[in-house]
Amino acid sequence: MTTITFDTHEFFNELKSAGFSELQAETITKLQKAAVSSTLEQARLEFDLDNISTKRDLKELELRLTIKMGAMLSLAVAIIAALVKLL
């Protein structure tokens, strides 16, 4: 599964440059990291993100189905030709 990164160092530095003390910036960064992690975990579970199909998965499935349909069509033509020959 693809992960979403949260740049805590950049977030911390932005808070410091906005006038927060080091302790405040560190605490807010920890809380924000926990909130992001919790939200992503909840979304992963709620929307079953571990079982999402990608475009590549769908293309591979389409190829397999096309091959199977071609094989079935060839078999059907062969059966019809054999029946015509027998009759």
PDB file of N, CA, C and O in Angstrom:
ATOM      1  N   MET A   1       0.845  -1.174   0.000  1.00  0.00           N
ATOM      2  CA  MET A   1       0.000   0.000   0.000  1.00  0.00           C
ATOM      3  C   MET A   1       0.892   1.240   0.000  1.00  0.00           C
ATOM      4  O   MET A   1       1.939   1.267   0.648  1.00  0.00           O
ATOM      5  N   THR A   2       0.470   2.246  -0.722  1.00  0.00           N
ATOM      6  CA  THR A   2       1.195   3.499  -0.777  1.00  0.00           C
ATOM      7  C   THR A   2       1.032   4.243   0.546  1.00  0.00           C
ATOM      8  O   THR A   2      -0.051   4.278   1.131  1.00  0.00           O
ATOM      9  N   THR A   3       2.133   4.835   0.999  1.00  0.00           N
ATOM     10  CA  THR A   3       2.065   5.585   2.246  1.00  0.00           C
ATOM     11  C   THR A   3       2.123   7.080   1.956  1.00  0.00           C
ATOM     12  O   THR A   3       2.694   7.519   0.958  1.00  0.00           O
ATOM     13  N   ILE A   4       1.530   7.832   2.837  1.00  0.00           N
ATOM     14  CA  ILE A   4       1.572   9.288   2.749  1.00  0.00           C
ATOM     15  C   ILE A   4       2.522   9.763   3.838  1.00  0.00           C
ATOM     16  O   ILE A   4       2.359   9.419   5.009  1.00  0.00           O
ATOM     17  N   THR A   5       3.504  10.547   3.450  1.00  0.00           N
ATOM     18  CA  THR A   5       4.490  11.000   4.427  1.00  0.00           C
ATOM     19  C   THR A   5       4.088  12.365   4.982  1.00  0.00           C
ATOM     20  O   THR A   5       3.488  13.191   4.294  1.00  0.00           O
ATOM     21  N   PHE A   6       4.432  12.565   6.219  1.00  0.00           N
ATOM     22  CA  PHE A   6       4.210  13.837   6.894  1.00  0.00           C
ATOM     23  C   PHE A   6       5.573  14.329   7.355  1.00  0.00           C
ATOM     24  O   PHE A   6       6.191  13.721   8.229  1.00  0.00           O
ATOM     25  N   ASP A   7       6.039  15.411   6.781  1.00  0.00           N
ATOM     26  CA  ASP A   7       7.363  15.943   7.079  1.00  0.00           C
ATOM     27  C   ASP A   7       7.326  16.697   8.414  1.00  0.00           C
ATOM     28  O   ASP A   7       7.028  17.890   8.470  1.00  0.00           O
ATOM     29  N   THR A   8       7.636  15.965   9.479  1.00  0.00           N
ATOM     30  CA  THR A   8       7.575  16.563  10.812  1.00  0.00           C
ATOM     31  C   THR A   8       8.645  17.639  11.006  1.00  0.00           C
ATOM     32  O   THR A   8       8.431  18.615  11.725  1.00  0.00           O
ATOM     33  N   HIS A   9       9.792  17.452  10.362  1.00  0.00           N
ATOM     34  CA  HIS A   9      10.877  18.435  10.502  1.00  0.00           C
ATOM     35  C   HIS A   9      10.443  19.785   9.909  1.00  0.00           C
ATOM     36  O   HIS A   9      10.628  20.833  10.527  1.00  0.00           O
ATOM     37  N   GLU A  10       9.866  19.740   8.710  1.00  0.00           N
ATOM     38  CA  GLU A  10       9.408  20.973   8.075  1.00  0.00           C
ATOM     39  C   GLU A  10       8.271  21.613   8.881  1.00  0.00           C
ATOM     40  O   GLU A  10       8.233  22.831   9.058  1.00  0.00           O
ATOM     41  N   PHE A  11       7.347  20.775   9.368  1.00  0.00           N
ATOM     42  CA  PHE A  11       6.230  21.269  10.171  1.00  0.00           C
ATOM     43  C   PHE A  11       6.751  21.956  11.437  1.00  0.00           C
ATOM     44  O   PHE A  11       6.301  23.043  11.799  1.00  0.00           O
ATOM     45  N   PHE A  12       7.703  21.304  12.098  1.00  0.00           N
ATOM     46  CA  PHE A  12       8.328  21.849  13.307  1.00  0.00           C
ATOM     47  C   PHE A  12       8.979  23.199  13.011  1.00  0.00           C
ATOM     48  O   PHE A  12       8.788  24.163  13.752  1.00  0.00           O
ATOM     49  N   ASN A  13       9.748  23.261  11.922  1.00  0.00           N
ATOM     50  CA  ASN A  13      10.436  24.502  11.560  1.00  0.00           C
ATOM     51  C   ASN A  13       9.453  25.628  11.234  1.00  0.00           C
ATOM     52  O   ASN A  13       9.695  26.785  11.577  1.00  0.00           O
ATOM     53  N   GLU A  14       8.344  25.287  10.573  1.00  0.00           N
ATOM     54  CA  GLU A  14       7.324  26.298  10.261  1.00  0.00           C
ATOM     55  C   GLU A  14       6.716  26.862  11.543  1.00  0.00           C
ATOM     56  O   GLU A  14       6.496  28.068  11.661  1.00  0.00           O
ATOM     57  N   LEU A  15       6.449  25.976  12.499  1.00  0.00           N
ATOM     58  CA  LEU A  15       5.906  26.444  13.781  1.00  0.00           C
ATOM     59  C   LEU A  15       6.909  27.349  14.496  1.00  0.00           C
ATOM     60  O   LEU A  15       6.537  28.388  15.042  1.00  0.00           O
ATOM     61  N   LYS A  16       8.178  26.950  14.491  1.00  0.00           N
ATOM     62  CA  LYS A  16       9.222  27.767  15.140  1.00  0.00           C
ATOM     63  C   LYS A  16       9.323  29.133  14.477  1.00  0.00           C
ATOM     64  O   LYS A  16       9.435  30.154  15.156  1.00  0.00           O
ATOM     65  N   SER A  17       9.283  29.150  13.137  1.00  0.00           N
ATOM     66  CA  SER A  17       9.415  30.427  12.442  1.00  0.00           C
ATOM     67  C   SER A  17       8.169  31.298  12.617  1.00  0.00           C
ATOM     68  O   SER A  17       8.227  32.511  12.418  1.00  0.00           O
ATOM     69  N   ALA A  18       7.044  30.681  12.989  1.00  0.00           N
ATOM     70  CA  ALA A  18       5.816  31.443  13.239  1.00  0.00           C
ATOM     71  C   ALA A  18       5.770  31.988  14.663  1.00  0.00           C
ATOM     72  O   ALA A  18       4.828  32.691  15.031  1.00  0.00           O
ATOM     73  N   GLY A  19       6.794  31.664  15.472  1.00  0.00           N
ATOM     74  CA  GLY A  19       6.874  32.239  16.806  1.00  0.00           C
ATOM     75  C   GLY A  19       6.579  31.279  17.950  1.00  0.00           C
ATOM     76  O   GLY A  19       6.562  31.694  19.109  1.00  0.00           O
ATOM     77  N   PHE A  20       6.347  30.009  17.649  1.00  0.00           N
ATOM     78  CA  PHE A  20       6.125  29.037  18.720  1.00  0.00           C
ATOM     79  C   PHE A  20       7.456  28.684  19.376  1.00  0.00           C
ATOM     80  O   PHE A  20       8.499  28.677  18.721  1.00  0.00           O
ATOM     81  N   SER A  21       7.411  28.393  20.667  1.00  0.00           N
ATOM     82  CA  SER A  21       8.631  27.962  21.354  1.00  0.00           C
ATOM     83  C   SER A  21       8.974  26.553  20.872  1.00  0.00           C
ATOM     84  O   SER A  21       8.158  25.890  20.232  1.00  0.00           O
ATOM     85  N   GLU A  22      10.177  26.108  21.183  1.00  0.00           N
ATOM     86  CA  GLU A  22      10.599  24.767  20.766  1.00  0.00           C
ATOM     87  C   GLU A  22       9.705  23.699  21.382  1.00  0.00           C
ATOM     88  O   GLU A  22       9.330  22.737  20.712  1.00  0.00           O
ATOM     89  N   LEU A  23       9.365  23.865  22.656  1.00  0.00           N
ATOM     90  CA  LEU A  23       8.500  22.895  23.332  1.00  0.00           C
ATOM     91  C   LEU A  23       7.101  22.877  22.709  1.00  0.00           C
ATOM     92  O   LEU A  23       6.529  21.810  22.485  1.00  0.00           O
ATOM     93  N   GLN A  24       6.559  24.065  22.431  1.00  0.00           N
ATOM     94  CA  GLN A  24       5.235  24.143  21.801  1.00  0.00           C
ATOM     95  C   GLN A  24       5.262  23.505  20.409  1.00  0.00           C
ATOM     96  O   GLN A  24       4.375  22.725  20.062  1.00  0.00           O
ATOM     97  N   ALA A  25       6.274  23.838  19.623  1.00  0.00           N
ATOM     98  CA  ALA A  25       6.384  23.304  18.264  1.00  0.00           C
ATOM     99  C   ALA A  25       6.523  21.789  18.293  1.00  0.00           C
ATOM    100  O   ALA A  25       5.920  21.093  17.476  1.00  0.00           O
ATOM    101  N   GLU A  26       7.310  21.277  19.224  1.00  0.00           N
ATOM    102  CA  GLU A  26       7.502  19.826  19.332  1.00  0.00           C
ATOM    103  C   GLU A  26       6.195  19.130  19.723  1.00  0.00           C
ATOM    104  O   GLU A  26       5.850  18.093  19.157  1.00  0.00           O
ATOM    105  N   THR A  27       5.479  19.691  20.677  1.00  0.00           N
ATOM    106  CA  THR A  27       4.219  19.106  21.135  1.00  0.00           C
ATOM    107  C   THR A  27       3.171  19.118  20.032  1.00  0.00           C
ATOM    108  O   THR A  27       2.498  18.113  19.805  1.00  0.00           O
ATOM    109  N   ILE A  28       3.027  20.243  19.348  1.00  0.00           N
ATOM    110  CA  ILE A  28       2.050  20.347  18.262  1.00  0.00           C
ATOM    111  C   ILE A  28       2.409  19.381  17.133  1.00  0.00           C
ATOM    112  O   ILE A  28       1.526  18.760  16.541  1.00  0.00           O
ATOM    113  N   THR A  29       3.696  19.257  16.836  1.00  0.00           N
ATOM    114  CA  THR A  29       4.142  18.347  15.778  1.00  0.00           C
ATOM    115  C   THR A  29       3.792  16.906  16.125  1.00  0.00           C
ATOM    116  O   THR A  29       3.309  16.163  15.270  1.00  0.00           O
ATOM    117  N   LYS A  30       4.032  16.503  17.378  1.00  0.00           N
ATOM    118  CA  LYS A  30       3.694  15.145  17.805  1.00  0.00           C
ATOM    119  C   LYS A  30       2.190  14.892  17.695  1.00  0.00           C
ATOM    120  O   LYS A  30       1.762  13.844  17.210  1.00  0.00           O
ATOM    121  N   LEU A  31       1.393  15.863  18.150  1.00  0.00           N
ATOM    122  CA  LEU A  31      -0.062  15.723  18.079  1.00  0.00           C
ATOM    123  C   LEU A  31      -0.553  15.662  16.631  1.00  0.00           C
ATOM    124  O   LEU A  31      -1.441  14.875  16.301  1.00  0.00           O
ATOM    125  N   GLN A  32       0.026  16.492  15.782  1.00  0.00           N
ATOM    126  CA  GLN A  32      -0.368  16.503  14.368  1.00  0.00           C
ATOM    127  C   GLN A  32      -0.001  15.173  13.697  1.00  0.00           C
ATOM    128  O   GLN A  32      -0.777  14.630  12.911  1.00  0.00           O
ATOM    129  N   LYS A  33       1.175  14.665  14.013  1.00  0.00           N
ATOM    130  CA  LYS A  33       1.614  13.381  13.443  1.00  0.00           C
ATOM    131  C   LYS A  33       0.664  12.263  13.871  1.00  0.00           C
ATOM    132  O   LYS A  33       0.301  11.409  13.062  1.00  0.00           O
ATOM    133  N   ALA A  34       0.264  12.269  15.143  1.00  0.00           N
ATOM    134  CA  ALA A  34      -0.661  11.246  15.640  1.00  0.00           C
ATOM    135  C   ALA A  34      -2.031  11.389  14.968  1.00  0.00           C
ATOM    136  O   ALA A  34      -2.663  10.387  14.634  1.00  0.00           O
ATOM    137  N   ALA A  35      -2.484  12.609  14.772  1.00  0.00           N
ATOM    138  CA  ALA A  35      -3.784  12.840  14.127  1.00  0.00           C
ATOM    139  C   ALA A  35      -3.773  12.372  12.680  1.00  0.00           C
ATOM    140  O   ALA A  35      -4.725  11.739  12.223  1.00  0.00           O
ATOM    141  N   VAL A  36      -2.712  12.675  11.966  1.00  0.00           N
ATOM    142  CA  VAL A  36      -2.589  12.244  10.567  1.00  0.00           C
ATOM    143  C   VAL A  36      -2.560  10.720  10.493  1.00  0.00           C
ATOM    144  O   VAL A  36      -3.245  10.116   9.668  1.00  0.00           O
ATOM    145  N   SER A  37      -1.772  10.114  11.352  1.00  0.00           N
ATOM    146  CA  SER A  37      -1.660   8.655  11.368  1.00  0.00           C
ATOM    147  C   SER A  37      -3.007   8.000  11.676  1.00  0.00           C
ATOM    148  O   SER A  37      -3.398   7.033  11.022  1.00  0.00           O
ATOM    149  N   SER A  38      -3.701   8.524  12.656  1.00  0.00           N
ATOM    150  CA  SER A  38      -5.004   7.991  13.048  1.00  0.00           C
ATOM    151  C   SER A  38      -6.025   8.141  11.929  1.00  0.00           C
ATOM    152  O   SER A  38      -6.794   7.218  11.660  1.00  0.00           O
ATOM    153  N   THR A  39      -6.038   9.287  11.281  1.00  0.00           N
ATOM    154  CA  THR A  39      -6.972   9.541  10.190  1.00  0.00           C
ATOM    155  C   THR A  39      -6.712   8.598   9.023  1.00  0.00           C
ATOM    156  O   THR A  39      -7.650   8.045   8.449  1.00  0.00           O
ATOM    157  N   LEU A  40      -5.449   8.414   8.672  1.00  0.00           N
ATOM    158  CA  LEU A  40      -5.110   7.511   7.569  1.00  0.00           C
ATOM    159  C   LEU A  40      -5.468   6.069   7.896  1.00  0.00           C
ATOM    160  O   LEU A  40      -5.957   5.340   7.033  1.00  0.00           O
ATOM    161  N   GLU A  41      -5.231   5.655   9.126  1.00  0.00           N
ATOM    162  CA  GLU A  41      -5.570   4.289   9.535  1.00  0.00           C
ATOM    163  C   GLU A  41      -7.083   4.080   9.492  1.00  0.00           C
ATOM    164  O   GLU A  41      -7.556   3.037   9.044  1.00  0.00           O
ATOM    165  N   GLN A  42      -7.831   5.065   9.954  1.00  0.00           N
ATOM    166  CA  GLN A  42      -9.286   4.972   9.924  1.00  0.00           C
ATOM    167  C   GLN A  42      -9.789   4.886   8.485  1.00  0.00           C
ATOM    168  O   GLN A  42     -10.675   4.087   8.185  1.00  0.00           O
ATOM    169  N   ALA A  43      -9.232   5.701   7.600  1.00  0.00           N
ATOM    170  CA  ALA A  43      -9.635   5.674   6.187  1.00  0.00           C
ATOM    171  C   ALA A  43      -9.270   4.335   5.555  1.00  0.00           C
ATOM    172  O   ALA A  43     -10.043   3.785   4.770  1.00  0.00           O
ATOM    173  N   ARG A  44      -8.091   3.808   5.895  1.00  0.00           N
ATOM    174  CA  ARG A  44      -7.649   2.520   5.349  1.00  0.00           C
ATOM    175  C   ARG A  44      -8.626   1.416   5.733  1.00  0.00           C
ATOM    176  O   ARG A  44      -8.978   0.576   4.904  1.00  0.00           O
ATOM    177  N   LEU A  45      -9.060   1.418   6.979  1.00  0.00           N
ATOM    178  CA  LEU A  45      -9.984   0.389   7.443  1.00  0.00           C
ATOM    179  C   LEU A  45     -11.393   0.613   6.901  1.00  0.00           C
ATOM    180  O   LEU A  45     -12.053  -0.328   6.462  1.00  0.00           O
ATOM    181  N   GLU A  46     -11.847   1.860   6.936  1.00  0.00           N
ATOM    182  CA  GLU A  46     -13.219   2.168   6.527  1.00  0.00           C
ATOM    183  C   GLU A  46     -13.448   1.928   5.040  1.00  0.00           C
ATOM    184  O   GLU A  46     -14.503   1.435   4.641  1.00  0.00           O
ATOM    185  N   PHE A  47     -12.466   2.276   4.228  1.00  0.00           N
ATOM    186  CA  PHE A  47     -12.625   2.152   2.778  1.00  0.00           C
ATOM    187  C   PHE A  47     -11.895   0.943   2.206  1.00  0.00           C
ATOM    188  O   PHE A  47     -11.807   0.795   0.987  1.00  0.00           O
ATOM    189  N   ASP A  48     -11.367   0.074   3.076  1.00  0.00           N
ATOM    190  CA  ASP A  48     -10.684  -1.155   2.659  1.00  0.00           C
ATOM    191  C   ASP A  48      -9.614  -0.847   1.612  1.00  0.00           C
ATOM    192  O   ASP A  48      -9.564  -1.482   0.559  1.00  0.00           O
ATOM    193  N   LEU A  49      -8.764   0.127   1.911  1.00  0.00           N
ATOM    194  CA  LEU A  49      -7.763   0.592   0.961  1.00  0.00           C
ATOM    195  C   LEU A  49      -6.685  -0.446   0.646  1.00  0.00           C
ATOM    196  O   LEU A  49      -5.957  -0.302  -0.336  1.00  0.00           O
ATOM    197  N   ASP A  50      -6.578  -1.487   1.468  1.00  0.00           N
ATOM    198  CA  ASP A  50      -5.585  -2.523   1.187  1.00  0.00           C
ATOM    199  C   ASP A  50      -5.989  -3.379  -0.012  1.00  0.00           C
ATOM    200  O   ASP A  50      -5.144  -4.051  -0.603  1.00  0.00           O
ATOM    201  N   ASN A  51      -7.267  -3.359  -0.373  1.00  0.00           N
ATOM    202  CA  ASN A  51      -7.749  -4.204  -1.468  1.00  0.00           C
ATOM    203  C   ASN A  51      -8.201  -3.409  -2.682  1.00  0.00           C
ATOM    204  O   ASN A  51      -9.049  -3.864  -3.449  1.00  0.00           O
ATOM    205  N   ILE A  52      -7.641  -2.233  -2.855  1.00  0.00           N
ATOM    206  CA  ILE A  52      -8.004  -1.406  -4.007  1.00  0.00           C
ATOM    207  C   ILE A  52      -7.261  -1.909  -5.243  1.00  0.00           C
ATOM    208  O   ILE A  52      -6.086  -2.267  -5.167  1.00  0.00           O
ATOM    209  N   SER A  53      -7.947  -1.931  -6.368  1.00  0.00           N
ATOM    210  CA  SER A  53      -7.330  -2.337  -7.633  1.00  0.00           C
ATOM    211  C   SER A  53      -6.728  -1.113  -8.311  1.00  0.00           C
ATOM    212  O   SER A  53      -7.299  -0.023  -8.286  1.00  0.00           O
ATOM    213  N   THR A  54      -5.574  -1.317  -8.910  1.00  0.00           N
ATOM    214  CA  THR A  54      -4.925  -0.233  -9.647  1.00  0.00           C
ATOM    215  C   THR A  54      -5.273  -0.363 -11.129  1.00  0.00           C
ATOM    216  O   THR A  54      -5.836  -1.369 -11.559  1.00  0.00           O
ATOM    217  N   LYS A  55      -4.937   0.649 -11.889  1.00  0.00           N
ATOM    218  CA  LYS A  55      -5.151   0.586 -13.335  1.00  0.00           C
ATOM    219  C   LYS A  55      -4.372  -0.580 -13.931  1.00  0.00           C
ATOM    220  O   LYS A  55      -4.849  -1.242 -14.853  1.00  0.00           O
ATOM    221  N   ARG A  56      -3.191  -0.828 -13.415  1.00  0.00           N
ATOM    222  CA  ARG A  56      -2.376  -1.940 -13.911  1.00  0.00           C
ATOM    223  C   ARG A  56      -3.080  -3.275 -13.642  1.00  0.00           C
ATOM    224  O   ARG A  56      -3.100  -4.154 -14.504  1.00  0.00           O
ATOM    225  N   ASP A  57      -3.651  -3.422 -12.452  1.00  0.00           N
ATOM    226  CA  ASP A  57      -4.400  -4.648 -12.131  1.00  0.00           C
ATOM    227  C   ASP A  57      -5.541  -4.852 -13.125  1.00  0.00           C
ATOM    228  O   ASP A  57      -5.764  -5.962 -13.610  1.00  0.00           O
ATOM    229  N   LEU A  58      -6.253  -3.777 -13.420  1.00  0.00           N
ATOM    230  CA  LEU A  58      -7.383  -3.873 -14.339  1.00  0.00           C
ATOM    231  C   LEU A  58      -6.930  -4.195 -15.758  1.00  0.00           C
ATOM    232  O   LEU A  58      -7.598  -4.959 -16.454  1.00  0.00           O
ATOM    233  N   LYS A  59      -5.809  -3.629 -16.201  1.00  0.00           N
ATOM    234  CA  LYS A  59      -5.276  -3.937 -17.535  1.00  0.00           C
ATOM    235  C   LYS A  59      -4.876  -5.408 -17.629  1.00  0.00           C
ATOM    236  O   LYS A  59      -5.140  -6.061 -18.638  1.00  0.00           O
ATOM    237  N   GLU A  60      -4.235  -5.931 -16.570  1.00  0.00           N
ATOM    238  CA  GLU A  60      -3.850  -7.344 -16.563  1.00  0.00           C
ATOM    239  C   GLU A  60      -5.080  -8.239 -16.610  1.00  0.00           C
ATOM    240  O   GLU A  60      -5.086  -9.251 -17.312  1.00  0.00           O
ATOM    241  N   LEU A  61      -6.115  -7.875 -15.872  1.00  0.00           N
ATOM    242  CA  LEU A  61      -7.360  -8.639 -15.883  1.00  0.00           C
ATOM    243  C   LEU A  61      -8.000  -8.601 -17.268  1.00  0.00           C
ATOM    244  O   LEU A  61      -8.486  -9.618 -17.762  1.00  0.00           O
ATOM    245  N   GLU A  62      -7.996  -7.432 -17.885  1.00  0.00           N
ATOM    246  CA  GLU A  62      -8.562  -7.286 -19.224  1.00  0.00           C
ATOM    247  C   GLU A  62      -7.822  -8.178 -20.221  1.00  0.00           C
ATOM    248  O   GLU A  62      -8.450  -8.812 -21.069  1.00  0.00           O
ATOM    249  N   LEU A  63      -6.498  -8.228 -20.125  1.00  0.00           N
ATOM    250  CA  LEU A  63      -5.705  -9.076 -21.016  1.00  0.00           C
ATOM    251  C   LEU A  63      -6.045 -10.548 -20.810  1.00  0.00           C
ATOM    252  O   LEU A  63      -6.230 -11.279 -21.783  1.00  0.00           O
ATOM    253  N   ARG A  64      -6.129 -10.991 -19.563  1.00  0.00           N
ATOM    254  CA  ARG A  64      -6.462 -12.391 -19.277  1.00  0.00           C
ATOM    255  C   ARG A  64      -7.849 -12.740 -19.807  1.00  0.00           C
ATOM    256  O   ARG A  64      -8.048 -13.814 -20.374  1.00  0.00           O
ATOM    257  N   LEU A  65      -8.802 -11.837 -19.624  1.00  0.00           N
ATOM    258  CA  LEU A  65     -10.154 -12.094 -20.119  1.00  0.00           C
ATOM    259  C   LEU A  65     -10.196 -12.139 -21.646  1.00  0.00           C
ATOM    260  O   LEU A  65     -10.913 -12.955 -22.225  1.00  0.00           O
ATOM    261  N   THR A  66      -9.436 -11.272 -22.289  1.00  0.00           N
ATOM    262  CA  THR A  66      -9.380 -11.267 -23.754  1.00  0.00           C
ATOM    263  C   THR A  66      -8.814 -12.590 -24.264  1.00  0.00           C
ATOM    264  O   THR A  66      -9.331 -13.157 -25.227  1.00  0.00           O
ATOM    265  N   ILE A  67      -7.768 -13.077 -23.629  1.00  0.00           N
ATOM    266  CA  ILE A  67      -7.169 -14.355 -24.028  1.00  0.00           C
ATOM    267  C   ILE A  67      -8.168 -15.494 -23.830  1.00  0.00           C
ATOM    268  O   ILE A  67      -8.306 -16.355 -24.699  1.00  0.00           O
ATOM    269  N   LYS A  68      -8.857 -15.502 -22.705  1.00  0.00           N
ATOM    270  CA  LYS A  68      -9.842 -16.561 -22.437  1.00  0.00           C
ATOM    271  C   LYS A  68     -10.996 -16.499 -23.434  1.00  0.00           C
ATOM    272  O   LYS A  68     -11.447 -17.533 -23.927  1.00  0.00           O
ATOM    273  N   MET A  69     -11.473 -15.296 -23.733  1.00  0.00           N
ATOM    274  CA  MET A  69     -12.565 -15.160 -24.702  1.00  0.00           C
ATOM    275  C   MET A  69     -12.121 -15.622 -26.091  1.00  0.00           C
ATOM    276  O   MET A  69     -12.892 -16.259 -26.809  1.00  0.00           O
ATOM    277  N   GLY A  70     -10.895 -15.306 -26.466  1.00  0.00           N
ATOM    278  CA  GLY A  70     -10.360 -15.751 -27.755  1.00  0.00           C
ATOM    279  C   GLY A  70     -10.282 -17.265 -27.824  1.00  0.00           C
ATOM    280  O   GLY A  70     -10.617 -17.865 -28.845  1.00  0.00           O
ATOM    281  N   ALA A  71      -9.842 -17.882 -26.738  1.00  0.00           N
ATOM    282  CA  ALA A  71      -9.758 -19.337 -26.697  1.00  0.00           C
ATOM    283  C   ALA A  71     -11.147 -19.960 -26.783  1.00  0.00           C
ATOM    284  O   ALA A  71     -11.338 -20.953 -27.486  1.00  0.00           O
ATOM    285  N   MET A  72     -12.103 -19.393 -26.083  1.00  0.00           N
ATOM    286  CA  MET A  72     -13.466 -19.923 -26.122  1.00  0.00           C
ATOM    287  C   MET A  72     -14.076 -19.760 -27.518  1.00  0.00           C
ATOM    288  O   MET A  72     -14.771 -20.656 -27.996  1.00  0.00           O
ATOM    289  N   LEU A  73     -13.823 -18.638 -28.163  1.00  0.00           N
ATOM    290  CA  LEU A  73     -14.332 -18.403 -29.505  1.00  0.00           C
ATOM    291  C   LEU A  73     -13.719 -19.385 -30.493  1.00  0.00           C
ATOM    292  O   LEU A  73     -14.418 -19.924 -31.351  1.00  0.00           O
ATOM    293  N   SER A  74     -12.424 -19.619 -30.375  1.00  0.00           N
ATOM    294  CA  SER A  74     -11.745 -20.585 -31.251  1.00  0.00           C
ATOM    295  C   SER A  74     -12.313 -21.978 -31.061  1.00  0.00           C
ATOM    296  O   SER A  74     -12.536 -22.696 -32.035  1.00  0.00           O
ATOM    297  N   LEU A  75     -12.547 -22.361 -29.833  1.00  0.00           N
ATOM    298  CA  LEU A  75     -13.122 -23.666 -29.537  1.00  0.00           C
ATOM    299  C   LEU A  75     -14.533 -23.781 -30.112  1.00  0.00           C
ATOM    300  O   LEU A  75     -14.895 -24.819 -30.666  1.00  0.00           O
ATOM    301  N   ALA A  76     -15.321 -22.730 -29.984  1.00  0.00           N
ATOM    302  CA  ALA A  76     -16.683 -22.743 -30.523  1.00  0.00           C
ATOM    303  C   ALA A  76     -16.662 -22.888 -32.039  1.00  0.00           C
ATOM    304  O   ALA A  76     -17.463 -23.638 -32.597  1.00  0.00           O
ATOM    305  N   VAL A  77     -15.762 -22.186 -32.710  1.00  0.00           N
ATOM    306  CA  VAL A  77     -15.638 -22.286 -34.170  1.00  0.00           C
ATOM    307  C   VAL A  77     -15.221 -23.699 -34.560  1.00  0.00           C
ATOM    308  O   VAL A  77     -15.748 -24.254 -35.524  1.00  0.00           O
ATOM    309  N   ALA A  78     -14.290 -24.282 -33.829  1.00  0.00           N
ATOM    310  CA  ALA A  78     -13.843 -25.645 -34.117  1.00  0.00           C
ATOM    311  C   ALA A  78     -14.977 -26.648 -33.931  1.00  0.00           C
ATOM    312  O   ALA A  78     -15.123 -27.569 -34.735  1.00  0.00           O
ATOM    313  N   ILE A  79     -15.762 -26.486 -32.908  1.00  0.00           N
ATOM    314  CA  ILE A  79     -16.895 -27.397 -32.652  1.00  0.00           C
ATOM    315  C   ILE A  79     -17.923 -27.265 -33.774  1.00  0.00           C
ATOM    316  O   ILE A  79     -18.432 -28.269 -34.273  1.00  0.00           O
ATOM    317  N   ILE A  80     -18.230 -26.025 -34.174  1.00  0.00           N
ATOM    318  CA  ILE A  80     -19.200 -25.815 -35.252  1.00  0.00           C
ATOM    319  C   ILE A  80     -18.678 -26.411 -36.558  1.00  0.00           C
ATOM    320  O   ILE A  80     -19.432 -27.042 -37.298  1.00  0.00           O
ATOM    321  N   ALA A  81     -17.393 -26.213 -36.843  1.00  0.00           N
ATOM    322  CA  ALA A  81     -16.813 -26.773 -38.063  1.00  0.00           C
ATOM    323  C   ALA A  81     -16.873 -28.295 -38.042  1.00  0.00           C
ATOM    324  O   ALA A  81     -17.160 -28.914 -39.066  1.00  0.00           O
ATOM    325  N   ALA A  82     -16.606 -28.905 -36.893  1.00  0.00           N
ATOM    326  CA  ALA A  82     -16.678 -30.367 -36.784  1.00  0.00           C
ATOM    327  C   ALA A  82     -18.111 -30.849 -36.979  1.00  0.00           C
ATOM    328  O   ALA A  82     -18.337 -31.858 -37.647  1.00  0.00           O
ATOM    329  N   LEU A  83     -19.069 -30.148 -36.410  1.00  0.00           N
ATOM    330  CA  LEU A  83     -20.467 -30.534 -36.569  1.00  0.00           C
ATOM    331  C   LEU A  83     -20.929 -30.393 -38.027  1.00  0.00           C
ATOM    332  O   LEU A  83     -21.656 -31.251 -38.530  1.00  0.00           O
ATOM    333  N   VAL A  84     -20.519 -29.337 -38.693  1.00  0.00           N
ATOM    334  CA  VAL A  84     -20.876 -29.133 -40.094  1.00  0.00           C
ATOM    335  C   VAL A  84     -20.276 -30.246 -40.955  1.00  0.00           C
ATOM    336  O   VAL A  84     -20.928 -30.747 -41.872  1.00  0.00           O
ATOM    337  N   LYS A  85     -19.049 -30.624 -40.660  1.00  0.00           N
ATOM    338  CA  LYS A  85     -18.374 -31.677 -41.414  1.00  0.00           C
ATOM    339  C   LYS A  85     -19.071 -33.016 -41.204  1.00  0.00           C
ATOM    340  O   LYS A  85     -19.158 -33.809 -42.142  1.00  0.00           O
ATOM    341  N   LEU A  86     -19.564 -33.289 -40.011  1.00  0.00           N
ATOM    342  CA  LEU A  86     -20.244 -34.549 -39.714  1.00  0.00           C
ATOM    343  C   LEU A  86     -21.626 -34.609 -40.343  1.00  0.00           C
ATOM    344  O   LEU A  86     -22.103 -35.688 -40.694  1.00  0.00           O
ATOM    345  N   LEU A  87     -22.254 -33.491 -40.483  1.00  0.00           N
ATOM    346  CA  LEU A  87     -23.624 -33.496 -41.032  1.00  0.00           C
ATOM    347  C   LEU A  87     -23.591 -33.384 -42.491  1.00  0.00           C
ATOM    348  O   LEU A  87     -24.642 -33.371 -43.133  1.00  0.00           O
TER     349      LEU A  87
END
